[in-house]
C-alpha cells in the first residue's frame, strides 16, 4: 500500500472517532468472490440470458421454471463462493466500532464472514417465499451444481396455499422490502458512510450516500472506478474492496499495516 498521507491520516482519525459508521456495499464487493454482477459476464450458458428480462414478475408468470432454474444456478454460484478479505475486514471492524451494514447484494457472504447485516435492501436469494401468499418457505432444496447444464426446474410448492415458491429478491419494478428500506434510511443518520463497490446507479438505494451527506456524514467511496458517488464523496480510495478494506482496518491498529492509498 502507499505510504500514509495527510488525507489518509485524517480519514483514519474520522473512522477511529466516529460513533456511528454506516457501510453500504454493492456488487463490486461480491464480484471479488467470483459472483458475477448483472453487468458482468460469466463462463456459463446461463449468462447468455438477460437478467433484465428474467428478474421480473412477468417473466415468472410466463415461465416460472426458467426463472427458477436461473436463480437456482445463482444460488449454487453463491454457495460455492467464499467471503473475500473485504468481507472479513468489515466483520473485524464491527468488533471495535458501531457499524450499520447495508447491502444491495442478495448473497450471504457478509453473514458467512461474521457480519450482522442490518438491511438487505434488494432482498436475499435464500429468503424464499410464496409468490401468491408471501408465506416464507423454509424447506431445504435439492442441490444444484453451478457447472450443470442449464435446465428449467419446477419451483417448489408453498405448504400453505400450494402456490409457487420464488426467491426473496427484489425484481425489477417491485418495491423494496419496507422494513429493510426503513432501516437503511435510518442508518444514513451516521457520522461516516463507507460506500463500497457500488455503481450508484440503482435507485432508490443510490440515494443513500447523498442522504447521509446532507445529514452531515463524511462519505468515503471505495471503488477502483469512478462512479456517480465519486461526485459527492468527501474522499475516495481507488482500490478494490478486498485490498482497501483490510488495509484500512489494519491501519486503525497502530501496530499493524500502513494506511490505504487515497
C-alpha positions in Angstrom: 0.0 0.0 0.0 1.1 3.6 -0.5 2.7 5.5 2.4 0.3 7.4 4.7 -0.7 10.9 3.5 -2.3 13.7 5.5 -5.6 12.8 3.8 -5.3 9.2 4.8 -4.4 10.0 8.3 -7.4 12.3 8.5 -9.7 9.5 7.3 -8.3 7.1 9.8 -8.9 9.7 12.6 -12.5 10.1 11.4 -13.1 6.4 11.5 -11.5 6.0 14.9 -13.6 8.8 16.3 -16.9 8.1 14.6 -19.6 7.0 16.9 -21.8 5.7 14.1 -20.5 4.2 10.9 -22.7 3.0 8.1 -21.3 0.8 5.3 -23.2 0.5 2.0 -21.9 -2.4 -0.2 -22.7 -3.2 -3.8 -22.0 -5.8 -6.5 -18.3 -5.0 -6.6 -17.9 -6.3 -3.1 -19.1 -9.8 -4.1 -17.5 -9.8 -7.6 -14.1 -10.5 -6.0 -15.6 -13.7 -4.5 -16.4 -14.9 -8.1 -20.0 -13.9 -8.1 -20.9 -12.2 -11.5 -22.7 -8.9 -11.5 -25.7 -8.2 -13.7 -23.4 -6.0 -15.8 -20.6 -8.6 -15.8 -20.1 -11.9 -17.7 -19.6 -15.5 -16.5 -18.5 -18.6 -18.3 -21.8 -20.3 -18.3 -24.7 -20.8 -20.8 -26.9 -19.2 -18.2 -25.0 -15.9 -18.5 -26.4 -15.6 -22.1 -29.8 -14.9 -20.7 -30.6 -11.3 -19.9 -31.2 -10.7 -16.2 -33.2 -7.6 -17.1 -35.9 -9.9 -18.7 -35.6 -12.8 -16.2 -35.8 -10.8 -12.9 -39.4 -9.7 -13.3 -42.9 -10.8 -12.2 -43.9 -11.0 -15.9 -41.0 -13.5 -16.6 -42.1 -15.6 -13.6 -45.7 -15.7 -14.8 -44.6 -16.6 -18.3 -42.0 -19.3 -17.5 -41.5 -19.9 -13.8 -39.4 -23.0 -14.4 -36.9 -21.0 -16.5 -36.6 -18.2 -13.9 -36.4 -20.7 -11.0 -33.7 -22.7 -12.8 -31.7 -19.5 -13.4 -32.0 -18.5 -9.7 -31.0 -21.9 -8.5 -27.9 -21.6 -10.7 -27.2 -18.2 -9.0 -27.7 -19.8 -5.6 -25.3 -22.5 -6.5 -22.7 -19.9 -7.5 -23.1 -18.1 -4.2 -23.0 -21.3 -2.2 -19.6 -22.4 -3.7 -18.2 -18.9 -3.3 -16.3 -17.8 -0.2 -16.2 -14.4 1.6 -13.2 -12.4 0.5 -10.8 -10.3 2.5 -13.0 -7.3 2.3 -16.0 -9.2 3.8 -13.7 -10.4 6.6 -12.3 -6.9 7.2 -15.8 -5.4 7.7 -16.6 -8.2 10.2 -13.4 -7.3 12.1 -14.2 -3.6 12.0 -17.6 -4.3 13.6 -15.9 -5.8 16.6 -14.4 -2.5 17.6 -16.8 0.1 16.0 -20.5 0.6 15.9 -21.3 -0.5 12.3 -24.6 -0.5 10.4 -24.1 -2.7 7.4 -26.5 -2.1 4.4 -26.0 -4.2 1.3 -27.5 -4.2 -2.2 -26.2 -7.7 -2.7 -28.6 -10.7 -2.5 -25.9 -13.2 -1.4 -25.0 -14.3 2.2 -21.2 -13.6 2.1 -21.3 -10.8 4.7 -23.1 -13.2 7.1 -20.7 -16.0 6.4 -17.8 -13.7 7.1 -19.3 -13.0 10.5 -21.1 -9.7 9.9 -24.6 -8.8 11.0 -26.4 -7.2 8.1 -28.9 -4.5 9.1 -30.7 -4.5 5.8 -30.6 -6.4 2.5 -32.3 -3.7 0.5 -32.7 -5.8 -2.6 -33.7 -9.0 -0.7 -31.9 -12.3 -0.4 -31.6 -15.3 -2.8 -32.1 -17.6 0.2 -35.2 -15.9 1.8 -37.6 -18.0 -0.2 -41.3 -17.1 -0.1 -44.6 -18.0 -1.9 -45.3 -15.9 -5.0 -49.0 -15.9 -4.2 -49.4 -15.6 -0.4 -45.9 -14.5 0.7 -45.5 -17.3 3.2 -41.8 -18.0 3.9 -40.5 -21.3 2.7 -38.0 -23.0 5.0 -37.7 -26.4 3.5 -34.3 -27.4 2.1 -33.8 -27.5 -1.6 -32.1 -30.3 -3.6 -28.5 -29.5 -4.6 -27.8 -27.9 -7.9 -24.3 -27.6 -9.5 -23.1 -24.2 -10.7 -21.5 -26.2 -13.6 -24.6 -28.2 -14.5 -26.1 -27.9 -18.0 -28.8 -25.2 -17.8 -32.3 -26.5 -17.5 -35.7 -25.5 -16.4 -36.6 -26.5 -12.8 -40.0 -26.7 -11.4 -40.3 -24.4 -8.3 -41.3 -26.0 -5.0 -44.9 -25.5 -3.8 -46.0 -23.5 -0.9 -47.2 -25.6 2.0 -49.8 -23.0 3.0 -51.6 -22.3 -0.3 -49.9 -24.5 -2.9 -48.5 -21.6 -4.9 -45.1 -21.5 -6.4 -42.1 -20.6 -4.3 -39.9 -17.7 -5.5 -36.5 -16.3 -4.4 -36.7 -13.5 -2.0 -35.0 -10.9 -4.2 -36.4 -7.6 -5.4 -37.3 -7.9 -9.0 -37.3 -5.0 -11.4 -40.5 -3.0 -10.9 -41.0 -4.2 -7.3 -40.8 -2.1 -4.2 -38.0 -2.6 -1.8 -38.8 -4.6 1.4 -40.4 -2.0 3.7 -38.5 -2.9 6.9 -35.1 -3.1 5.1 -35.6 0.3 3.5 -36.6 1.9 6.7 -33.5 0.5 8.4 -31.4 1.8 5.5 -32.8 5.3 5.7 -32.3 5.4 9.4 -28.7 4.3 9.0 -27.9 7.4 7.0 -28.0 9.3 10.3 -24.4 8.5 10.8 -21.1 10.3 11.2 -19.3 8.4 8.4 -20.5 6.3 5.5 -18.3 3.9 3.6 -19.7 3.2 0.1 -18.0 0.1 -1.2 -18.2 -1.4 -4.7 -21.5 0.1 -5.9 -22.1 1.9 -9.1 -24.6 4.3 -7.5 -27.0 3.8 -10.4 -29.7 1.7 -8.9 -32.4 3.7 -7.2 -33.6 4.2 -4.6 -30.5 2.7 -2.8 -28.3 5.0 -4.8 -29.8 7.9 -2.9 -28.4 6.8 0.5 -24.9 8.4 0.2 -26.4 11.8 -0.7 -28.9 11.5 2.1 -26.1 10.7 4.5 -24.0 13.6 3.3 -27.0 16.0 3.6 -27.3 15.0 7.3 -23.6 15.8 8.0 -21.9 12.5 7.4 -18.4 12.2 5.8 -18.9 10.0 2.7 -16.0 7.8 1.6 -16.1 5.8 -1.6 -14.1 2.6 -2.1 -14.1 1.6 -5.7 -11.4 1.2 -8.4 -13.6 3.0 -10.9 -15.1 6.4 -10.7 -18.9 6.4 -10.2 -21.7 8.9 -9.6 -20.9 8.5 -5.9 -17.4 10.0 -6.6 -19.0 13.3 -7.3 -20.4 13.6 -3.7 -17.8 11.7 -1.8 -15.5 13.6 0.5 -12.8 11.1 -0.1 -12.1 8.2 -2.5 -10.0 5.1 -2.2 -9.5 4.0 -5.8 -8.9 0.3 -5.0 -10.8 -3.0 -4.8 -12.7 -3.7 -1.6 -10.6 -6.9 -0.9 -7.5 -4.7 -0.9 -8.6 -1.4 0.6 -10.8 -2.7 3.5 -8.2 -5.0 5.1 -5.6 -2.2 4.8 -8.0 0.3 6.3 -8.8 -1.9 9.2 -5.2 -2.8 9.8 -4.2 0.9 9.7 -6.6 1.6 12.6 -4.4 -0.5 14.7 -1.0 1.4 15.1 0.7 -2.0 15.5 -0.4 -3.2 12.1 -0.1 -2.2 8.4 0.0 1.1 6.6 -2.7 3.4 5.5 -4.8 2.7 2.4 -3.9 4.7 -0.7 -6.2 7.7 -1.4 
